[in-house]
Amino acid sequence: MPTLAHRFVLADEEREVSFARRKVVEKVCAWGAPLTDDSADSIRLVASISSAVVHGEGPVTVTLYHRPGRLVIDVLDANPRASTGELCSSR
């Protein structure tokens, strides 16, 4: 089965966070993924949209990728400095 994808853009306003989390779960359900209340809550929790909206710069782009057994949620803001994935550095 091919990977399904969906992308949407948010304004950098805190009120967008709950909308975005709902939209993520709705899209995953629309794709036919079997979701329980617990797994839907987990998706809402994992979607780190609030950090990007509150601490990022400019609009926030949320992209979902789904194939059976795998869901990837990619959240990017307009900050030109990409995260390196490091929590701290001694340099």
C-alpha positions in Angstrom: 0.0 0.0 0.0 1.4 3.5 -0.8 2.1 6.0 1.8 -0.7 8.5 2.3 0.2 12.1 3.0 -1.7 15.2 4.1 -0.3 18.7 4.8 -1.8 21.8 6.4 -0.5 25.2 7.6 -1.3 26.9 10.9 -1.0 30.5 12.0 1.5 30.9 14.8 -1.3 31.4 17.4 -1.9 29.2 20.4 -5.6 28.8 19.6 -4.6 26.8 16.5 -3.1 23.9 18.7 -6.3 22.2 19.7 -7.7 22.6 16.1 -4.5 21.0 14.7 -4.6 18.1 17.1 -8.2 17.4 16.2 -7.5 17.7 12.5 -4.6 15.1 12.8 -6.9 12.6 14.5 -9.7 13.2 12.0 -7.4 12.7 9.0 -6.0 9.4 10.5 -9.6 8.2 11.0 -10.5 9.3 7.4 -7.6 7.1 6.2 -9.3 4.1 7.9 -6.7 3.6 10.6 -8.3 1.7 13.5 -8.2 4.1 16.4 -9.3 3.6 20.0 -9.9 6.5 22.4 -6.5 5.7 23.9 -4.6 5.7 20.6 -6.4 8.9 19.5 -5.3 10.5 22.8 -1.7 9.2 22.2 -1.7 10.8 18.7 -2.9 14.1 20.2 -0.1 14.0 22.8 2.6 13.0 20.4 1.8 15.7 17.9 4.2 18.4 19.2 2.3 21.2 17.6 2.2 23.4 20.7 6.0 23.7 20.9 6.2 24.9 17.3 3.3 27.3 17.6 4.4 28.8 21.0 8.2 28.8 20.5 8.7 28.7 16.8 8.6 31.4 14.2 6.0 32.2 11.6 3.5 29.7 10.2 3.7 26.1 11.2 3.4 23.3 8.7 2.0 19.9 9.8 2.5 17.0 7.5 1.1 13.5 8.1 2.4 10.4 6.5 0.6 7.1 7.0 0.9 3.5 5.8 -0.3 0.4 7.7 1.3 0.2 11.1 3.1 3.6 10.8 2.2 7.2 11.3 4.7 10.0 11.0 3.8 13.5 12.1 6.2 16.2 10.9 5.8 19.7 12.4 7.9 22.5 11.1 8.0 26.2 11.7 9.5 28.9 9.6 12.7 29.3 11.6 15.6 28.9 9.2 17.8 27.3 11.8 16.9 23.6 11.6 16.9 21.6 14.8 19.9 19.2 15.0 18.1 16.9 17.4 20.6 17.6 20.1 19.3 18.7 23.5 22.5 20.5 24.5 26.0 21.0 23.3 29.3 21.8 25.0 30.5 24.0 22.2 
